[in-house]
Amino acid sequence: MNQLAKPLGFFDGVKAVLSGVSYLGKNPGTWPMAAVPAVLLLLLTGFGVFAGVAWLRPELVALLGLDLAQSGWAILGGLLAEVLISLATAAAAVWVALVLTPPLSAPALEHLVTLREGDLGVPKRGPSSFLGELRCGLRAQLFAAVFATPILALLWVVNLLFPPAAVVTVPLNLLVLALGVAWSVFDYPLTLRRVSAGDRLSLVLEHRAPVLGFGLTLAALFWVPCCSVLMLPVGAVGATTLLWRLLENSPHTLPALPRPTAAVFVALDAPARPAFAQDLNER
């Protein structure tokens, strides 16, 4: 009988995020791929800020008819307007960088998924093209946005019009955000295995407790500025670990997919022994 027959719970999802941190920290070979989102974010932000201040700002100043050759308050007003325009273009550049970085990082994240699956003893999948991996990353972000954005907007309007509803809307906001985050990162290992949207939804509903624990933990980290991008490698690796653990634990879930080496998960769940106990055994 499968040693992991006990259903996984909420805290197993939490531990999956921590396992992603641990895996990346213990495997220096993964660091170049894990650094790709951060590097892309810095490059896109730097280019966007430079382009906004050096190229877009003069165009907007001319469009608004600001004349810095005047005197007195006109100069002060013009300088203030330039500062505000520069800040606005910089903020827009950061936002665009945050939006573009996840799909552009998809090939690196999917490489991390492949490495993690290899460590778990998961049979190799067929090769995918670079453009296919980019489409995978873009679809992951778009689907989560299409699912979450209208619901979050509706909850915001309800909370604005009827503030006492916050006792209901705030938990619902957290729930929608957690499921959206979980869906977006689960998309990496699932799309690579060509799992349909219907099957993914069945997986999430059937194993909602660990998926919710995973999503809430990752969403909490995403609230830290820029961590929504920097934590993507952790999310991809953690989602891969949790996915294949769920499949190993539930033979009837997505039966068309292969199963990993169970011994890996048994070792992961085994409590760490004190160093002195290990020394005694070695002697």
C-alpha atoms as one frame of an Amber mdcrd trajectory, in Angstrom:
protein
   0.000   0.000   0.000   1.204   3.538  -0.736   2.916   5.014   2.298   1.437
   8.412   1.385  -2.212   7.271   1.337  -3.153   9.869   3.962  -4.687  12.904
   2.218  -2.494  15.971   2.155  -3.671  18.984   4.112  -3.330  22.755   4.268
   0.105  22.729   5.912   1.470  20.375   3.275   0.863  23.224   0.830   2.691
  25.605   3.150   5.622  23.196   3.387   5.760  22.956  -0.405   6.674  26.645
  -0.582   9.363  26.129   2.054  10.639  23.116   0.129  11.065  25.362  -2.918
  13.250  27.724  -0.889  15.235  24.798   0.521  15.726  23.129  -2.860  17.058
  26.269  -4.527  19.275  27.080  -1.567  20.850  23.625  -1.505  21.436  23.340
  -5.259  23.828  26.022  -6.574  23.381  24.630 -10.078  19.849  26.071 -10.100
  20.937  29.602  -9.184  21.576  30.899 -12.732  18.062  29.918 -13.822  16.548
  31.135 -10.555  18.222  34.517 -11.040  16.670  35.077 -14.474  13.447  36.776
 -13.226  15.418  39.173 -11.008  17.870  40.028 -13.798  15.064  40.553 -16.302
  13.180  42.745 -13.846  16.240  44.937 -13.297  17.015  45.215 -17.019  13.435
  45.978 -18.033  12.988  48.462 -15.196  16.272  50.225 -15.946  15.539  50.476
 -19.647  11.972  51.603 -19.025  12.961  54.313 -16.539  15.709  55.573 -18.857
  13.381  55.597 -21.857  10.654  57.343 -19.909  12.866  60.083 -18.487  15.155
  60.602 -21.505  12.695  60.151 -24.377   9.085  60.236 -23.196   9.376  63.070
 -20.669  10.482  65.726 -23.247   7.625  64.677 -25.530   5.083  65.031 -22.723
   6.562  68.383 -21.654   6.217  69.659 -25.220   2.714  68.219 -25.527   1.599
  69.992 -22.348   3.134  73.242 -23.544   5.412  73.735 -20.541   7.864  76.589
 -21.092  10.809  76.569 -18.693  12.190  79.739 -20.267   9.666  81.803 -18.321
  10.354  83.290 -14.927   9.066  83.187 -11.380   6.250  80.789 -10.526   6.051
  79.565 -14.102   9.521  78.046 -13.791   8.656  76.418 -10.461   5.415  75.052
 -11.864   7.193  73.721 -14.940   9.899  72.030 -12.863   7.273  70.454 -10.586
   5.394  69.197 -13.628   8.595  67.679 -15.029   9.289  65.912 -11.743   5.763
  64.509 -11.635   6.013  63.367 -15.264   9.351  61.677 -14.539   7.900  59.879
 -11.510   4.846  58.808 -13.490   6.919  57.397 -16.364   9.215  55.601 -13.903
   6.224  54.056 -12.116   4.777  52.979 -15.462   8.130  51.436 -16.402   8.221
  49.413 -13.172   4.656  48.218 -13.716   5.367  47.154 -17.298   8.527  45.345
 -16.139   6.542  43.477 -13.480   3.992  42.409 -16.087   6.523  41.321 -18.740
   9.040  39.541 -16.510   6.983  36.406 -15.636   6.199  35.329 -19.225   9.718
  36.180 -20.399  11.118  34.104 -17.521   9.063  31.061 -18.498  11.896  29.113
 -20.213  14.118  29.472 -17.127  11.283  28.518 -14.751  10.394  25.494 -16.862
  14.044  24.444 -16.771  13.800  24.516 -12.968  10.631  22.407 -13.196  12.507
  19.867 -15.314  15.402  19.723 -12.832  13.038  19.224  -9.906  11.108  16.513
 -11.713  14.375  14.719 -12.422  15.246  14.757  -8.721  11.798  13.361  -7.897
  12.205  10.485 -10.323   9.482  11.711 -12.681   9.774  10.241 -16.209  11.035
  12.765 -18.725   8.528  14.581 -20.913   8.853  15.382 -24.585  10.891  18.428
 -25.624   9.204  21.793 -26.068  10.257  24.785 -28.156  11.430  28.108 -26.774
   8.359  29.860 -28.203   6.157  27.167 -26.705   7.654  27.832 -23.291   7.047
  31.566 -23.712   3.406  30.857 -24.612   3.147  28.687 -21.516   4.343  31.508
 -19.283   2.108  34.076 -20.947  -0.942  31.846 -20.682  -0.248  31.171 -17.011
  -0.292  34.882 -16.208  -3.226  35.766 -18.469  -5.500  33.003 -17.236  -4.894
  33.891 -13.593  -5.478  37.587 -14.364  -8.687  36.873 -16.299  -9.947  34.706
 -13.443  -8.956  36.921 -10.527  -9.201  40.523 -11.774 -12.997  40.755 -12.329
 -13.743  39.084  -8.996 -11.295  41.287  -7.101 -12.717  44.386  -8.813 -16.262
  43.370  -7.867 -15.260  42.768  -4.251 -13.518  46.165  -4.171 -16.678  47.899
  -5.411 -18.832  46.076  -2.853 -16.422  47.030  -0.074 -16.387  50.663  -1.289
 -20.180  50.956  -1.401 -20.836  48.979   1.786 -17.790  49.030   4.133 -19.285
  46.606   6.721 -19.107  43.941   3.995 -15.333  43.868   4.617 -15.858  40.980
   7.039 -16.807  38.939   3.966 -14.947  40.666   1.131 -11.499  40.626   2.785
 -11.440  36.809   3.275 -12.822  36.383  -0.241 -10.080  38.648  -1.594  -7.455
  36.490   0.075  -9.091  33.315  -1.238  -9.270  34.563  -4.839  -5.720  35.914
  -4.708  -4.387  32.643  -3.278  -6.131  30.534  -5.916  -4.979  32.877  -8.698
  -1.355  32.700  -7.550  -1.502  28.921  -7.120  -3.077  28.465 -10.557  -0.445
  30.624 -12.266   2.544  28.716 -10.869   0.921  25.265 -11.158   0.542  26.077
 -14.830   4.269  25.544 -15.430   4.474  21.799 -14.612   0.912  21.097 -15.819
   1.206  22.802 -19.212   4.476  21.008 -19.887   2.530  17.760 -19.436  -0.294
  19.060 -21.664  -2.939  18.847 -18.933  -6.215  20.459 -20.004  -7.846  23.345
 -18.132 -10.717  21.096 -17.047  -8.349  18.536 -15.543  -6.437  21.294 -13.756
  -9.648  22.617 -12.250 -10.546  19.112 -11.063  -7.095  18.795  -9.487  -7.482
  22.106  -7.626 -10.997  21.310  -6.400 -10.101  17.801  -5.298  -6.987  18.915
  -3.418  -8.188  22.368  -2.402  -6.699  22.265   1.123  -3.012  21.860   0.136
  -3.468  24.073  -2.945  -4.972  26.798  -0.757  -2.155  26.474   1.781   0.369
  26.758  -1.026  -1.391  29.714  -2.643  -1.899  31.674   0.582   1.739  31.252
   1.599   3.020  32.326  -1.800   0.509  35.194  -2.016   1.689  36.469   1.378
   5.248  36.573   0.043   4.021  38.270  -3.132   2.762  41.223  -1.054   6.381
  42.196  -0.386   7.359  44.732  -3.113   8.791  43.017  -6.229   8.581  39.580
  -4.549   5.817  38.622  -6.979   8.637  38.253  -9.501  11.569  37.282  -7.286
   9.593  34.421  -5.712   8.605  32.920  -9.067  11.427  30.317  -9.010  10.394
  29.267  -5.488   6.783  29.034  -6.626   7.597  26.970  -9.715   9.769  24.505
  -7.782   7.318  24.310  -4.877   4.368  23.773  -7.214   6.258  20.977  -8.962
   7.013  19.260  -5.657   3.428  19.580  -4.435   1.937  18.469  -7.756   3.893
  15.242  -7.990   3.395  14.555  -4.321  -0.361  14.869  -4.834  -0.196  12.533
  -7.815   1.880   9.982  -5.918  -0.593  10.197  -3.062  -3.701   9.939  -5.292
  -3.460   7.297  -8.030  -6.920   8.235  -9.368  -5.958  11.903  -9.943  -4.828
  12.590 -13.541  -4.203   8.869 -14.130  -2.714   9.532 -17.566   0.328  11.158
 -15.974   3.254   9.056 -14.687   4.068   8.796 -10.996   7.357   9.843  -9.353
   9.610   7.768  -7.148   7.724   7.428  -3.852  10.964   7.003  -1.907  11.834
  10.630  -2.573   8.714  11.874  -0.825   9.121   9.431   2.042  12.602  10.859
   2.574  11.249  14.404   2.403   8.648  13.664   5.066  11.031  11.831   7.370
  11.906  13.869  10.478  15.479  15.038  10.651  17.596  13.037  13.110  19.921
  14.758  15.583  23.565  14.773  14.571  24.610  12.685  17.580  22.124   9.960
  16.562  23.604   9.854  13.075  27.116   9.582  14.554  26.035   6.637  16.724
  24.561   4.828  13.745  27.708   5.389  11.703  29.837   3.927  14.489
